Amino acid sequence: MAKIDIISGFLGAGKTTLIKKLLAEAYQGQKLVLIENEFGEISIDGGFLKDSGIQISEMSSGCICCSLVGDFGRALKDVQQQFHPDRILIEPSGVGKLSDVVVAVQNTIAEAPELELNSFVTVADATKVKVYMKNFGEFYNNQVESAGTIILSRTQKLTPEKLEAAAALLREKNPTAAILTTPWDQLDGKAILSAIEKTSLADELLEKIRAEHAAEADDDEDDDCCCHDHDEHDHEHEHEHDHEHHHDHDEHEHHHDHDHGDHDHDGHEHHHHHHHADEVFTSWGIETPKNFTAEAIGAILTKLDSGDYGKILRAKGIVPAEDGTWLHFDYVPEEHEVRTGSADYTGRLCVIGSQLREDRLKELFGV
């Protein structure tokens, strides 16, 4: 099975630079094929990628969206049959519609089950979001609206206020995409790939909770855990959560319910099963480039013990600090840790518990 990643972006946004970074830091050991197509002429960027050992399938028939039905599908099948790659990267023309490319890939996959559409990304120059939306309208907005992940380039050139404003404009067009706001030189390619493949903090926390319950079952322990009620102990938990995506200015807010239900994956909804009808887990999370201090985070986590925000089982976050570093925090009842750590693609935080008071949590974190 070959994963297909589409990396789109307007002319000059930085697609090639991003691909270089992913090749060097995130895709090591994978057999890769890059299909790239620049408007009009064969791409001049092919040279450096050939030096990386990447096979290039350059199509000279013009813009990729002009040859979707014929050449593109055939090229995709050809590279799969010839190279049997682990991953195929598609870099469409900078003036192509991302939605057209996604449809073309989906149509090809329908005839080639050994291919899988893994992600579709748009790279956007943070300094030009407003002017490009105004001047290039439909084409630019289509790339923003159709993306699963929006990766902002040149964010280091903006003030925090202007960065938040740019993210807010993108969020209006696309309420559900992860938006990467951290300067690329602060990020490892693996962190960018994590954003692209959407590993959420809620999923990480739920996986940790599941692992703990599995360990408890193996050890046959009945002792209370610091973050679970006694009546939860002798059960193996799966969790069901329904994702509702909301947006508020530049923030990407998530609400999850973890309750009974069937496993189902449809669009942005994910479901996890839970065996306690009397104990409903919910989770609330948000993405924001807002800066914090370690003292402020510590005060916030202490307040989670008050009961004023619901019954909090876990909290986790990775947020930018005012001094340019990054803060990682973890919380269980009556205990928390705040430490410096590696950068993430944007500030992210998540709270899991029952009877969460989401408005109060938003106010508490100031987002």
C-alpha positions in Angstrom: 0.0 0.0 0.0 1.4 3.4 -1.0 0.4 6.5 0.9 -0.3 9.5 -1.2 0.4 13.0 0.3 -0.6 16.1 -1.7 1.4 19.2 -0.9 -0.2 22.2 -2.5 0.3 25.9 -2.1 0.2 29.2 -4.1 3.2 30.2 -6.1 6.2 31.0 -3.9 4.6 29.7 -0.7 7.4 27.3 0.1 6.2 23.9 -1.1 9.6 22.8 -2.3 11.3 23.9 0.9 8.8 22.0 3.0 9.3 18.8 0.9 13.1 19.1 1.4 12.5 19.3 5.1 10.2 16.3 5.2 12.6 14.3 3.1 15.5 15.1 5.4 13.7 14.7 8.7 10.4 12.8 8.5 10.6 10.3 5.6 13.9 8.6 6.2 14.0 4.9 5.3 10.9 5.2 3.1 10.8 4.5 -0.6 9.4 7.7 -2.1 8.2 9.0 -5.5 7.6 12.6 -6.1 5.2 13.7 -8.8 5.5 17.4 -9.5 4.0 19.6 -12.1 4.7 23.3 -12.6 2.5 25.5 -14.7 3.5 25.4 -18.4 7.0 24.1 -18.3 8.7 21.0 -16.9 9.8 21.8 -13.3 13.3 23.2 -12.7 13.1 21.9 -9.2 13.6 18.3 -10.2 17.4 18.5 -9.9 17.9 18.7 -6.2 15.2 16.0 -5.6 17.0 13.6 -8.0 20.1 14.2 -5.9 18.0 12.9 -2.9 17.3 9.6 -4.8 13.7 10.6 -5.5 12.3 9.5 -8.8 10.6 12.3 -10.7 7.6 11.9 -13.0 7.5 15.3 -14.7 4.5 16.0 -16.9 5.0 18.6 -19.6 1.4 18.8 -20.6 0.8 21.9 -18.6 -1.0 22.5 -15.3 -1.9 19.4 -13.4 -5.6 20.4 -13.2 -5.7 20.6 -17.0 -4.7 16.9 -17.4 -6.5 15.3 -14.5 -8.6 12.8 -16.4 -5.9 11.4 -18.6 -2.2 11.9 -17.9 -2.3 12.4 -14.2 -4.2 9.2 -13.3 -1.9 7.3 -15.7 1.2 8.8 -14.2 0.0 7.9 -10.7 -0.6 4.2 -11.7 2.7 4.1 -13.6 4.8 5.2 -10.7 3.1 2.7 -8.4 3.6 -0.2 -10.8 7.2 0.8 -11.7 8.6 1.8 -8.2 6.2 0.2 -5.6 6.9 3.1 -3.3 5.9 3.4 0.4 4.8 7.0 -0.2 3.9 9.2 -3.2 4.3 12.9 -2.8 2.3 15.0 -5.3 3.3 18.7 -5.7 0.6 20.3 -7.9 1.0 23.5 -9.8 0.8 26.6 -7.7 -2.2 27.8 -9.6 -4.2 24.5 -9.5 -7.3 23.9 -7.4 -6.5 21.5 -4.6 -10.1 20.1 -4.7 -9.5 19.1 -8.3 -6.3 17.3 -7.4 -8.0 15.5 -4.5 -10.8 14.3 -6.7 -8.3 13.1 -9.4 -6.4 11.1 -6.8 -9.7 9.6 -5.4 -10.8 8.6 -8.9 -7.4 6.9 -9.5 -7.6 5.1 -6.2 -11.0 3.7 -7.1 -9.2 1.8 -9.9 -6.0 1.1 -8.0 -6.7 -0.2 -4.4 -3.0 -0.4 -3.7 -3.0 3.4 -3.4 -4.3 5.3 -0.3 -4.9 9.0 0.0 -3.2 9.9 3.2 -3.2 13.7 3.4 -3.8 16.9 1.5 -1.8 19.9 2.7 -1.7 23.6 1.7 1.4 25.7 2.3 0.5 29.4 2.7 2.8 32.4 3.1 1.7 33.9 6.4 2.7 37.4 5.3 0.4 37.3 2.2 -2.8 35.6 3.4 -5.0 38.7 3.4 -3.7 40.2 0.1 -3.9 36.8 -1.7 -7.5 36.2 -0.5 -8.4 39.6 -1.9 -6.5 39.4 -5.1 -6.7 35.7 -6.1 -10.0 34.8 -4.6 -11.3 31.5 -5.9 -8.0 29.7 -6.6 -6.3 30.8 -3.3 -9.4 30.1 -1.2 -9.9 26.7 -2.8 -6.5 25.6 -1.6 -7.3 26.9 1.9 -10.8 25.5 2.1 -9.9 22.0 0.7 -6.8 21.4 2.9 -6.7 18.9 5.8 -3.7 20.8 7.2 -2.6 24.4 6.5 1.2 25.0 7.0 2.1 28.6 7.3 5.5 29.7 6.0 7.4 32.9 7.0 5.5 33.2 10.3 8.7 34.5 11.9 8.3 37.7 9.9 5.0 38.6 11.6 4.2 40.0 15.1 2.1 37.7 17.3 -0.9 39.9 16.6 -0.5 39.7 12.9 0.1 36.0 13.0 -3.1 35.5 15.0 -5.0 37.7 12.5 -3.7 35.6 9.6 -4.7 32.4 11.3 -8.1 33.8 12.0 -8.7 34.5 8.3 -7.7 31.0 7.4 -9.9 29.6 10.2 -12.9 31.4 8.7 -12.4 29.6 5.4 -11.5 26.2 7.0 -12.9 25.5 10.5 -11.4 22.0 10.7 -7.9 22.0 9.4 -4.8 22.0 11.7 -3.0 25.2 11.2 0.8 25.2 11.6 1.9 28.6 13.0 5.4 27.8 14.4 8.5 28.9 12.3 9.8 25.8 10.5 13.3 26.2 11.8 11.9 25.5 15.3 10.3 22.3 14.2 11.5 18.8 13.4 10.0 17.4 10.2 8.4 14.6 12.3 6.4 17.3 14.2 5.2 18.7 10.9 4.2 15.1 9.7 2.4 14.6 13.0 0.3 17.7 12.2 -0.3 16.5 8.7 -1.4 13.1 9.9 -3.5 14.6 12.7 -2.4 13.0 15.9 -4.5 14.9 18.4 -3.7 15.4 22.1 -7.1 13.9 23.0 -6.1 10.7 21.1 -2.7 10.6 22.9 -4.4 11.0 26.3 -7.0 8.4 25.6 -4.3 6.0 24.4 -2.5 6.5 27.6 -5.6 5.9 29.7 -6.3 2.7 27.7 -2.8 1.5 28.2 -3.1 2.1 32.0 -6.3 0.2 32.2 -4.8 -2.7 30.2 -1.8 -2.7 32.6 -4.2 -2.7 35.6 -6.1 -5.6 34.2 -2.9 -7.5 33.6 -1.8 -6.9 37.2 -5.2 -7.6 38.6 -4.9 -4.5 40.8 -7.8 -3.0 42.7 -6.1 0.0 44.1 -7.3 3.5 43.3 -5.5 5.4 40.6 -4.9 9.2 41.1 -6.9 10.0 38.0 -9.8 7.5 37.9 -12.7 6.6 40.1 -12.5 3.2 41.9 -15.5 1.9 39.9 -13.6 2.3 36.7 -10.8 0.0 37.7 -11.7 -3.6 36.7 -12.8 -2.7 33.2 -10.9 -2.5 30.0 -11.9 0.8 28.4 -12.4 1.8 24.9 -13.5 5.4 24.4 -15.9 6.8 21.9 -15.6 10.4 20.9 -17.4 12.5 18.4 -15.5 15.4 17.1 -17.2 18.7 16.7 -15.0 21.4 15.2 -15.7 25.0 16.1 -13.7 28.1 15.5 -13.2 31.3 17.4 -10.9 33.8 15.8 -7.6 32.1 15.3 -8.3 29.2 17.6 -9.2 25.7 16.6 -11.5 24.3 19.2 -12.4 20.6 19.7 -15.2 19.0 21.7 -15.3 15.3 22.1 -17.8 13.0 23.8 -16.6 9.6 25.0 -19.6 7.4 25.5 -21.4 4.3 24.2 -21.6 3.9 20.4 -20.5 2.0 17.4 -17.1 2.4 15.9 -17.4 4.7 12.9 -15.1 6.8 10.9 -16.7 9.5 8.7 -14.9 12.7 7.8 -13.7 14.4 10.9 -15.7 12.2 13.4 -13.8 9.6 15.4 -15.4 7.2 17.8 -14.0 5.5 20.8 -16.0 3.1 23.0 -16.5 3.3 26.7 -18.1 0.7 28.9 -19.6 2.9 31.7 -22.9 4.4 30.9 -22.8 6.2 34.3 -19.5 7.8 33.6 -19.4 9.9 30.4 -16.0 11.3 29.4 -15.8 14.5 27.4 -12.8 16.3 26.2 -12.2 19.9 25.2 -9.2 21.1 23.3 -8.0 24.1 21.3 -5.2 25.1 19.0 -3.9 28.7 19.3 -0.6 30.5 18.8 -1.2 32.4 22.1 1.9 32.8 24.3 1.9 31.7 28.0 4.3 31.8 31.0 5.2 28.8 33.1 3.7 30.6 36.1 0.4 31.2 34.3 0.2 27.6 33.3 0.9 26.4 36.8 -1.8 28.7 38.2 -4.3 27.4 35.6 -3.6 23.8 36.4 -3.9 24.4 40.1 -7.4 25.8 39.5 -8.4 22.7 37.7 -8.5 21.0 41.1 -11.2 23.3 42.3 -14.1 21.5 40.7 -15.3 24.7 39.1 -14.5 23.4 35.6 -15.9 19.9 35.9 -14.4 16.7 37.1 -11.0 16.9 35.4 -9.2 13.5 34.8 -6.3 14.7 32.6 -4.9 17.8 30.9 -2.0 18.1 28.5 -0.6 20.9 26.4 2.3 22.2 24.3 2.2 26.0 24.1 4.6 28.7 23.1 6.2 30.8 25.9 6.7 34.5 25.9 10.5 34.1 25.9 10.5 32.1 22.7 10.8 28.7 24.3 8.0 26.1 24.5 6.2 24.8 27.6 4.9 21.2 27.9 2.4 20.5 30.7 0.6 17.4 32.1 -2.1 17.3 34.8 -3.7 14.7 36.9 -5.8 15.6 39.9 -3.8 17.2 42.7 -0.6 16.9 40.6 0.8 18.7 37.6 4.1 19.3 35.8 5.2 22.3 33.6 8.6 22.0 31.8 10.3 23.3 28.7 10.4 21.1 25.6 10.4 21.0 21.9 8.3 23.2 19.7 5.0 22.0 18.2 3.3 23.0 15.0 1.1 25.4 17.0 0.0 25.8 20.6 -2.3 22.9 21.5 -4.0 21.9 24.8 -6.6 19.4 25.8 -8.6 18.6 28.9 -10.4 15.3 29.5 -13.0 14.6 32.3 -16.7 14.6 32.9 -19.2 17.4 33.1 -16.7 19.8 31.6 -17.6 23.4 31.8 -16.2 24.4 28.4 -16.9 28.2 28.6 -15.1 28.4 31.9 -12.2 26.4 30.5 -11.9 28.8 27.6 -11.9 31.7 30.0 -9.4 30.0 32.3 -6.9 29.5 29.5 -7.7 32.9 28.0 -8.4 31.6 24.6 
